[in-house]
Amino acid sequence: MGDKENEKALVQLELSTDEALVLFEFIARFEEHDIKPWSEIGEQQVVWRIEAQLEKALVEPFKPSYKESVQQARRRISEASAANE
């Protein structure tokens, strides 16, 4: 695959709603605290695009119970991880 083909090829990721919610909150914390962990503008663009896609897919960030939903999602993910160890 050439560079132009790589540019247009899409990669599809699958996340549970809990995983998407935790990832969205993780990214949002960087912005909230004005932390810029990227070293290149391309990295920033990718993070912003992921955040925008998560924002479109999730309803929880717009609910009053958002913070509680994130905490519950983190707990469920942690419990599932501990059960698999």
C-alpha positions in Angstrom: 0.0 0.0 0.0 1.4 3.4 -1.0 1.3 6.5 1.1 -1.8 7.9 -0.6 -3.6 4.6 0.0 -2.7 4.6 3.7 -4.0 8.1 3.9 -7.4 7.1 2.8 -7.7 3.6 4.3 -9.8 3.4 7.4 -9.1 1.4 10.6 -12.1 0.5 12.6 -11.8 0.0 16.4 -14.3 -1.6 18.7 -14.8 -0.4 22.2 -17.5 -1.1 24.7 -19.5 1.9 25.9 -17.7 1.8 29.2 -14.3 1.8 27.4 -15.4 4.7 25.1 -16.6 6.7 28.1 -13.4 6.2 30.0 -11.3 7.1 27.0 -13.4 10.2 26.3 -12.9 11.4 29.9 -9.2 10.6 29.7 -8.8 12.8 26.6 -11.1 15.5 28.0 -8.9 15.8 31.1 -5.9 16.7 29.0 -7.9 19.6 27.4 -9.4 20.6 30.8 -5.9 21.0 32.3 -4.4 22.4 29.0 -2.0 19.5 28.9 -0.5 18.9 25.4 1.2 15.5 25.4 1.7 15.5 21.7 5.0 16.5 20.0 3.6 16.9 16.5 0.5 18.6 15.1 -0.5 15.4 13.5 -0.8 13.7 16.9 -3.0 16.5 18.1 -5.3 16.2 15.1 -5.7 12.4 15.6 -6.6 12.9 19.3 -9.1 15.6 18.4 -10.6 13.4 15.7 -11.0 10.5 18.2 -12.5 12.8 20.7 -15.0 14.1 18.2 -16.0 10.6 17.2 -16.5 9.6 20.8 -18.5 12.7 21.4 -20.9 11.8 18.5 -21.2 8.2 19.7 -21.8 8.9 23.5 -24.8 10.4 25.2 -23.4 10.2 28.7 -21.2 13.4 28.5 -24.3 15.4 28.0 -26.2 14.0 31.0 -26.1 15.5 34.5 -24.9 12.1 35.9 -21.8 12.1 33.6 -19.2 12.0 36.4 -21.0 9.2 38.1 -21.3 7.3 34.8 -17.5 7.6 34.3 -16.8 6.3 37.8 -19.2 3.3 37.3 -17.6 2.6 33.9 -14.1 2.7 35.4 -15.2 0.4 38.2 -16.7 -2.2 35.8 -13.6 -2.2 33.7 -11.4 -2.6 36.7 -13.5 -5.4 38.1 -13.6 -7.2 34.7 -9.8 -6.9 34.5 -9.3 -8.2 38.0 -11.6 -11.2 37.2 -9.5 -12.1 34.2 -6.2 -12.1 36.0 
